[in-house]
Amino acid sequence: MKKKVLVTLIIVLILALSALGAWFLFFKGKAAEAEDTSKPLAAPVPVKVTQSWQGDLPLYVSSSGKLEAIRVNDYIAEVAGNINIKVKEGQVVSQGTLLFTIDNPTYQINYEKALLDYKKSYIQYLAISEDMEGFEGFAVEQTDLYSDDKEVAKIQQEVVLGLQEGTITRERIKYRLGEQELALKQALENYKKCSIRAPFSGVIGKIDVKQGEYLQAGKPVLSIADISRLRIKAKILVKDIHHVKEGANAVIFPVVSDEKYTGRVFSVNPLIYDDNSTYAVVELSNEKRELYPGVFCDVLLQMDLIKDKVLVPKAAVLERDGKKLVFVVKEGLGYWTYVDVGPENYEFVVIEDKLKAGETIIVEGHYVLNHKAAVTVLNGGEDGTEE
């Protein structure tokens, strides 16, 4: 009887141990599965980083305005005639390029006549100046005079005597030469109105006439603009007028582009208008001709400069539970670092404490990041520098 009980106990014990072993193996497998499924959640998060730095932060006044060409010439026909356009809209031209001609034979004939008259008078002046000494033996006969009237003959005799004595020749010829020179200049000015050249390098704007069209004087023809530099009249309020100085930096954001451009305040209008505002003239380079007059722009005018501060991009700063923080990367982990922020502009912010210059901070990929999360830096080494 005792043997049966003992055997039964041994069998029960073996079964119990077997069940316990099976239970242990089952839950160990489940734990392993849970561990395996959690691995993807712990994978490093890809981020982009940069380094904080010590520097100066410019502060700006916000404004806006339209781009204007620095120089514009609008041409009208000054003479009547058929027009011959030599350029097209949007064409870039150099100074001196022929823009258009107007066919007006009268001005051309008058110019050619004035040119011949001037040449004739100049030749006479040179000839008489060279032959002055030859008048000493000059004798005048009545038949050589232009008139046989006694009074006219008397005047002519006096002139000839003046020529012989050298008291009249140069002055009279020079006077005549001067008259011809003035006539030539006037004829040339009129003739120039028939042939118009670019006064400066620029781009052709609107052309208001058709090729070969007959124009009356006063008809608009075309415009040319120098857009190598552009200007903006940026509106500023009275409260800001003393903060915006001539020569201050400006940042320009055209609405038609994602690019930003830099310029300088050329001047500030001191006159205040009825809406308690005035404007600053901002000038910027446009050598590549990427911008055009008439484009609306947002403008930032520098009003102050905060010096020697720890700076980070605005994208680096997050807010959690009403507190500002940045993620600092150390040994492959992103650490929450609460900070106190100071002034900021459109791209950078001052960090007042708890962050030093040269620390690696996350600027992209950190919005859902937890404290001490594993990260993979995409833009270079762990410190954000190129490897």
C-alpha positions as CSV (number, residue, x, y, z in Angstrom):
1,M,0.0,0.0,0.0
2,K,2.8,2.4,0.9
3,K,4.6,1.6,-2.3
4,K,1.5,2.5,-4.4
5,V,1.2,5.8,-2.6
6,L,4.8,6.5,-3.1
7,V,4.6,5.7,-6.8
8,T,1.5,7.9,-7.1
9,L,3.3,10.8,-5.5
10,I,6.3,10.4,-7.7
11,I,4.1,10.4,-10.8
12,V,2.2,13.5,-9.6
13,L,5.5,15.2,-8.9
14,I,6.8,14.4,-12.4
15,L,3.6,15.7,-14.0
16,A,3.8,18.9,-11.9
17,L,7.4,19.5,-12.9
18,S,6.5,18.8,-16.6
19,A,3.6,21.3,-16.4
20,L,5.8,23.9,-14.7
21,G,8.4,23.5,-17.4
22,A,5.9,23.8,-20.2
23,W,4.4,26.9,-18.5
24,F,7.9,28.5,-18.2
25,L,8.8,27.8,-21.8
26,F,5.5,29.1,-23.0
27,F,5.7,32.5,-21.3
28,K,9.4,32.8,-22.1
29,G,8.5,32.5,-25.8
30,K,5.8,35.1,-25.4
31,A,8.3,37.4,-23.7
32,A,10.7,36.9,-26.5
33,E,8.0,37.7,-29.0
34,A,7.1,40.8,-27.2
35,E,10.8,41.8,-27.0
36,D,11.1,41.2,-30.8
37,T,8.1,43.2,-31.7
38,S,9.4,46.1,-29.6
39,K,12.6,46.3,-31.4
40,P,11.3,48.4,-34.4
41,L,9.9,51.0,-31.9
42,A,13.4,51.5,-30.4
43,A,15.1,52.0,-33.8
44,P,17.0,55.3,-34.1
45,V,15.0,58.2,-35.4
46,P,16.6,60.0,-38.4
47,V,17.2,63.7,-37.7
48,K,19.1,66.7,-39.0
49,V,21.3,68.8,-36.7
50,T,23.3,71.9,-36.5
51,Q,25.5,73.6,-33.9
52,S,24.6,76.5,-31.7
53,W,26.9,79.5,-32.1
54,Q,27.9,82.8,-30.6
55,G,27.0,85.8,-32.7
56,D,25.0,88.9,-33.4
57,L,21.2,88.9,-34.0
58,P,19.7,91.7,-36.3
59,L,16.2,92.8,-35.5
60,Y,13.8,94.0,-38.2
61,V,10.8,96.2,-38.9
62,S,8.3,94.5,-41.2
63,S,7.2,96.3,-44.3
64,S,6.2,95.7,-48.0
65,G,6.3,97.4,-51.4
66,K,6.7,97.0,-55.1
67,L,9.9,96.7,-57.1
68,E,10.7,99.7,-59.3
69,A,13.4,100.1,-62.0
70,I,16.2,102.5,-61.0
71,R,15.9,104.2,-64.4
72,V,13.2,104.3,-67.0
73,N,12.9,106.2,-70.3
74,D,9.6,106.4,-72.1
75,Y,10.1,107.5,-75.7
76,I,7.6,109.4,-77.8
77,A,8.0,110.3,-81.5
78,E,9.4,113.9,-81.8
79,V,9.0,114.0,-85.6
80,A,6.4,112.6,-88.0
81,G,7.2,109.7,-90.3
82,N,7.2,105.9,-90.8
83,I,8.8,104.0,-88.0
84,N,11.3,101.2,-88.1
85,I,11.6,99.3,-84.8
86,K,15.0,97.7,-84.3
87,V,14.3,95.8,-81.0
88,K,11.7,93.7,-79.4
89,E,10.0,93.6,-75.9
90,G,12.2,91.9,-73.3
91,Q,15.4,92.4,-75.3
92,V,18.5,93.3,-73.3
93,V,20.3,96.1,-75.0
94,S,23.6,97.9,-74.4
95,Q,24.1,101.7,-74.2
96,G,24.2,103.1,-77.8
97,T,22.1,100.3,-79.3
98,L,19.8,101.7,-82.1
99,L,16.2,101.4,-80.9
100,F,14.2,102.8,-83.7
101,T,14.3,105.2,-86.7
102,I,11.7,107.5,-88.2
103,D,11.8,108.1,-91.9
104,N,11.7,112.0,-92.3
105,P,13.5,113.2,-95.5
106,T,13.1,116.8,-94.7
107,Y,15.3,116.6,-91.5
108,Q,17.9,114.5,-93.4
109,I,18.1,117.0,-96.3
110,N,18.4,120.0,-93.9
111,Y,21.1,118.3,-92.0
112,E,23.1,117.4,-95.1
113,K,22.7,121.0,-96.4
114,A,23.9,122.5,-93.0
115,L,26.8,120.1,-93.0
116,L,27.9,121.3,-96.5
117,D,27.5,125.0,-95.6
118,Y,29.6,124.5,-92.5
119,K,32.3,122.8,-94.4
120,K,32.3,125.6,-97.0
121,S,32.6,128.3,-94.3
122,Y,35.4,126.4,-92.5
123,I,37.4,126.0,-95.7
124,Q,37.0,129.7,-96.4
125,Y,38.2,130.5,-92.9
126,L,41.3,128.3,-93.3
127,A,42.1,129.6,-96.8
128,I,41.9,133.3,-95.8
129,S,43.8,132.7,-92.6
130,E,46.7,131.1,-94.6
131,D,46.7,133.7,-97.4
132,M,46.4,136.8,-95.2
133,E,49.7,138.2,-96.4
134,G,48.6,138.0,-100.0
135,F,46.2,140.9,-99.6
136,E,48.9,143.5,-99.4
137,G,49.0,144.2,-103.2
138,F,45.2,143.7,-103.7
139,A,43.6,146.2,-106.2
140,V,39.8,146.4,-106.6
141,E,38.3,147.3,-109.9
142,Q,34.7,148.5,-110.3
143,T,33.9,145.6,-112.5
144,D,34.9,143.2,-109.7
145,L,32.3,144.6,-107.4
146,Y,28.9,143.1,-106.9
147,S,27.1,146.4,-107.6
148,D,27.7,149.6,-109.5
149,D,25.7,151.6,-107.0
150,K,28.0,154.2,-105.4
151,E,26.9,153.6,-101.8
152,V,27.1,149.9,-102.2
153,A,30.4,150.2,-103.9
154,K,31.7,152.4,-101.0
155,I,30.7,149.7,-98.5
156,Q,32.3,147.0,-100.6
157,Q,35.5,149.1,-100.9
158,E,35.7,149.5,-97.1
159,V,35.3,145.8,-96.7
160,V,38.0,145.1,-99.2
161,L,40.3,147.6,-97.5
162,G,39.6,145.8,-94.2
163,L,40.5,142.5,-95.8
164,Q,43.8,144.1,-97.1
165,E,44.6,145.5,-93.7
166,G,43.6,142.2,-91.9
167,T,41.2,144.0,-89.6
168,I,38.0,142.4,-90.8
169,T,38.7,139.1,-92.4
170,R,39.1,136.7,-89.5
171,E,36.2,138.1,-87.5
172,R,33.8,138.1,-90.4
173,I,34.7,134.6,-91.5
174,K,34.7,133.4,-87.9
175,Y,31.3,135.0,-87.5
176,R,30.0,133.3,-90.6
177,L,31.6,130.0,-89.5
178,G,29.8,130.4,-86.1
179,E,26.5,130.9,-87.8
180,Q,27.0,127.8,-89.9
181,E,28.0,125.9,-86.8
182,L,24.8,126.8,-85.0
183,A,22.7,125.9,-88.0
184,L,24.5,122.6,-88.2
185,K,23.9,121.9,-84.6
186,Q,20.2,122.6,-84.9
187,A,19.9,120.5,-88.0
188,L,21.8,117.7,-86.3
189,E,19.5,117.8,-83.3
190,N,16.5,117.6,-85.5
191,Y,18.1,114.8,-87.5
192,K,18.9,112.8,-84.3
193,K,15.2,112.8,-83.5
194,C,14.8,110.4,-86.4
195,S,17.3,107.9,-85.0
196,I,17.0,107.0,-81.3
197,R,19.7,105.0,-79.4
198,A,19.7,103.6,-75.9
199,P,21.0,106.1,-73.4
200,F,21.9,103.3,-71.0
201,S,22.1,99.5,-70.9
202,G,18.7,98.0,-70.0
203,V,15.8,95.9,-71.1
204,I,13.1,96.9,-73.6
205,G,9.6,97.3,-72.1
206,K,6.3,97.8,-73.8
207,I,6.3,98.7,-77.5
208,D,3.3,100.9,-78.4
209,V,3.5,101.0,-82.2
210,K,3.6,98.6,-85.1
211,Q,6.5,98.1,-87.5
212,G,6.2,100.6,-90.4
213,E,3.4,102.6,-88.9
214,Y,3.2,106.3,-89.8
215,L,3.5,108.3,-86.6
216,Q,2.6,111.8,-85.8
217,A,4.9,113.7,-83.4
218,G,3.9,113.0,-79.8
219,K,3.0,109.4,-80.3
220,P,4.4,107.0,-77.6
221,V,6.8,104.5,-79.1
222,L,8.5,102.3,-76.5
223,S,10.2,102.2,-73.1
224,I,13.6,101.1,-71.8
225,A,14.4,100.3,-68.2
226,D,17.6,99.7,-66.3
227,I,16.8,96.8,-64.0
228,S,20.4,96.0,-63.0
229,R,19.4,97.6,-59.7
230,L,15.9,97.8,-58.3
231,R,14.3,99.9,-55.6
232,I,11.3,99.5,-53.3
233,K,9.4,102.2,-51.4
234,A,8.9,100.3,-48.1
235,K,6.2,101.8,-45.9
236,I,7.2,102.4,-42.3
237,L,5.2,103.8,-39.3
238,V,6.0,106.9,-37.4
239,K,7.0,104.9,-34.3
240,D,9.7,103.2,-36.3
241,I,11.1,106.1,-38.4
242,H,13.9,106.8,-35.9
243,H,15.0,103.1,-35.8
244,V,15.5,102.8,-39.6
245,K,18.7,104.4,-40.7
246,E,20.2,105.1,-44.2
247,G,22.6,102.3,-45.1
248,A,20.8,99.7,-42.8
249,N,20.5,96.2,-44.1
250,A,17.2,94.9,-45.6
251,V,15.9,91.5,-46.5
252,I,13.5,91.2,-49.5
253,F,11.0,88.3,-50.1
254,P,9.4,88.5,-53.5
255,V,5.9,86.9,-53.6
256,V,6.7,85.2,-56.9
257,S,9.8,83.4,-55.5
258,D,11.0,81.3,-52.6
259,E,14.3,83.1,-52.7
260,K,15.3,85.9,-50.4
261,Y,17.4,88.9,-51.5
262,T,19.5,91.4,-49.5
263,G,19.7,95.1,-50.0
264,R,20.3,98.4,-48.2
265,V,18.2,101.4,-47.2
266,F,19.1,104.0,-49.7
267,S,17.1,106.9,-48.1
268,V,14.3,107.6,-45.6
269,N,11.6,110.0,-46.4
270,P,11.2,112.4,-43.5
271,L,7.7,113.6,-44.4
272,I,4.9,112.0,-42.5
273,Y,1.6,111.4,-44.3
274,D,-2.0,111.4,-43.1
275,D,-1.9,107.8,-42.1
276,N,1.0,108.4,-39.8
277,S,3.5,106.6,-42.1
278,T,6.3,107.4,-44.5
279,Y,8.6,105.1,-46.5
280,A,12.2,104.0,-46.8
281,V,13.7,103.5,-50.2
282,V,15.5,100.1,-50.4
283,E,17.9,99.4,-53.2
284,L,19.1,95.9,-54.2
285,S,21.3,94.4,-56.9
286,N,19.6,92.5,-59.8
287,E,22.6,91.8,-62.1
288,K,21.1,88.4,-63.0
289,R,17.8,90.0,-63.9
290,E,15.8,87.5,-61.8
291,L,13.4,90.2,-60.6
292,Y,11.2,92.6,-62.5
293,P,9.6,95.9,-61.8
294,G,6.0,95.7,-60.4
295,V,6.6,92.5,-58.3
296,F,5.2,92.8,-54.8
297,C,7.6,92.0,-51.9
298,D,7.7,91.6,-48.2
299,V,10.5,93.7,-46.8
300,L,12.4,93.5,-43.5
301,L,14.3,96.7,-42.5
302,Q,17.0,96.3,-39.8
303,M,16.3,98.4,-36.8
304,D,18.7,97.0,-34.2
305,L,21.6,94.6,-33.6
306,I,21.9,92.4,-30.5
307,K,25.5,91.4,-30.0
308,D,27.4,88.4,-28.7
309,K,24.6,86.0,-27.9
310,V,24.2,82.2,-28.2
311,L,22.0,81.6,-31.3
312,V,20.1,78.7,-32.8
313,P,17.7,78.4,-35.7
314,K,14.1,79.0,-34.8
315,A,13.3,75.5,-36.0
316,A,15.4,74.0,-33.2
317,V,13.1,75.4,-30.5
318,L,10.0,73.4,-29.4
319,E,7.4,74.0,-26.8
320,R,6.3,71.2,-24.3
321,D,3.8,72.0,-21.5
322,G,4.4,75.7,-22.0
323,K,8.1,75.4,-21.7
324,K,10.7,76.0,-24.4
325,L,13.2,73.2,-25.1
326,V,15.8,72.1,-27.6
327,F,17.1,68.6,-28.3
328,V,20.8,68.2,-27.7
329,V,22.5,65.2,-29.3
330,K,25.1,63.3,-27.2
331,E,26.4,59.9,-28.0
332,G,23.6,59.1,-30.4
333,L,20.8,60.1,-28.1
334,G,18.5,63.2,-28.1
335,Y,18.2,64.9,-24.7
336,W,15.5,67.3,-23.8
337,T,17.1,70.6,-22.7
338,Y,14.8,73.3,-21.3
339,V,16.0,76.8,-22.2
340,D,15.1,80.4,-21.8
341,V,14.7,82.2,-25.1
342,G,15.3,85.9,-25.8
343,P,14.7,88.1,-28.9
344,E,14.3,86.5,-32.3
345,N,14.1,87.4,-35.9
346,Y,12.6,85.6,-38.9
347,E,15.3,82.8,-38.8
348,F,17.2,82.8,-35.5
349,V,16.5,83.1,-31.8
350,V,18.7,84.0,-28.8
351,I,19.2,81.3,-26.1
352,E,19.7,83.0,-22.7
353,D,20.9,80.1,-20.7
354,K,21.4,76.3,-20.4
355,L,23.0,76.0,-23.8
356,K,26.5,76.8,-24.9
357,A,27.9,77.7,-28.3
358,G,29.1,74.6,-30.2
359,E,26.5,72.1,-28.9
360,T,24.8,69.8,-31.4
361,I,21.1,70.5,-31.6
362,I,18.3,68.9,-33.7
363,V,16.5,71.1,-36.2
364,E,14.5,68.5,-38.1
365,G,12.8,65.2,-37.2
366,H,12.4,66.1,-33.5
367,Y,8.7,67.0,-33.2
368,V,7.7,63.5,-31.9
369,L,11.0,62.6,-30.3
370,N,11.1,61.5,-26.6
371,H,13.8,62.3,-24.1
372,K,16.9,60.2,-24.6
373,A,15.6,58.7,-27.8
374,A,18.1,57.1,-30.1
375,V,18.8,59.2,-33.2
376,T,20.6,58.9,-36.6
377,V,22.1,62.1,-37.9
378,L,21.4,62.5,-41.6
379,N,23.5,65.6,-42.4
380,G,27.1,64.5,-41.5
381,G,28.6,63.3,-38.2
382,E,26.9,63.4,-34.9
383,D,27.9,67.1,-34.5
384,G,26.3,68.0,-37.8
385,T,29.6,68.6,-39.6
386,E,30.5,66.9,-42.8
387,E,32.3,63.6,-42.3
